[in-house]
Amino acid sequence: MIRSIPLVALAMLVALIVPAGPAAAQIPATEAAPFLKAAATVMGDIVRIGDLVENAGAVADVPIFRAPDLGQTGSVPASQVIDAVRPHQVVGIETRGIAEIVVTRASRMIGVKDIEARILRALSGQYGIVEASTLAVTFDNDVRTLQVEPSAGVDLRVLRLTYEPRTGRFDVTFELPGSAAARRQSLRYTGSVSETFEAMVPARPIAAGEVLKASDLTVARRPKSEFAANVVTEAAQAVGRSSRRALRPGQAIRAAELVKTEIVQRNESVAITYEVPGIMLTLRGQALEAGAQGDVINVINVQSKKTIRATVVGPGHVTVTSTAARVATNATNATPPSSSSAR
């Protein structure tokens, strides 16, 4: 959410400590005229004239506003910028149609995944845990992303760490060198680590009845407590199948939650194919039941009216075994018995 930047208090303070006058901001006639910037990114907690006004000259480093919080964005009306710089004799500023200037406070994010990885590295280094990549971290409380100064130390440094191998419980406190923002908040985390296994999980919300594609799936490590014999661990076990119910991203998929996708529907017209070396016979048929890829279903030969067993090989296409095909063919080509055979 964009917020207004607090202006007046700092502007008044600057007016008292920074002398204003023609000499302070006199812009030679040979220099380009000053104009407002549409947006600015600042590194510190102060916004200076030069951050908002191009060609500000000698007063570019004069502070005028407080910056937003780390990682936040604010906006300041163009009229307030012009009022704030007027005491410093920056005149004739071109607005170029800009009504407000968007100001962003630069930051570096340390996400929850980064904190988890740092905890596992610390445990691996101090307690000799092997295969840390197979472990998952569960925190006792919600953990928020840290917004720190871009100039702060690259990695969290461990101040205190305790770990109970029997229960997997940990208690760790970090510090971040060079970060005032980190010093103002607690960097203590408690929780537990547990073994994990690789499972296929949805990469996005899946609706009930939706057919899964390879792009819908991703591999995630799940706690070993969630492991069951029917958990899907390979994409081939899920691709092309339909979900019985809605599936959430990151949730381990169980085989029982998936069904084969029916590609032949009951009463649908199908092509019945019988093929042996040198011979291929195609008949018209009608499916007496629905079936997915590889299912064996009952199909009626519309010419002979005989029911045969056929395997679904594609949409509207089934094949039959040699025995079933021979029965169907014989039924189609049979001739009435002769009088001699009748005797």
Buried (B, 14 or more C-beta within 10 A) or exposed (E): EEEEBBBEEBBEEBBEEBEBEEEBBEBEEEEEEBBBBEEBEBEEBBBBBBBBBBBBBBBBEBBBBBBBBBBBBBBBBBEBBBEBBEBBBBEEBBEEEBEBBBBBBBBBEBEBEBBBBBBBBBBBEEEEBEEBEBBBBEBEEEBEEBBBBEEBBEEBEBEEBEBEEEEBBBBBBBBBEEBEBBEEEEBEBEBBBBBBBBBBBBBEEBEEEBEBEEEBBBEBBBBEEBBEEEBBBEBEBBBBBBBEEBBEEEBBBBBEBBEBBBBBBEEBEBBBBBEEEEEEBEBEBBBBEBBBBEBBBBBBBBEBEBBBBBBBBEEBBBBBBEEBBBBBBEBEEEEEEEEEEEE
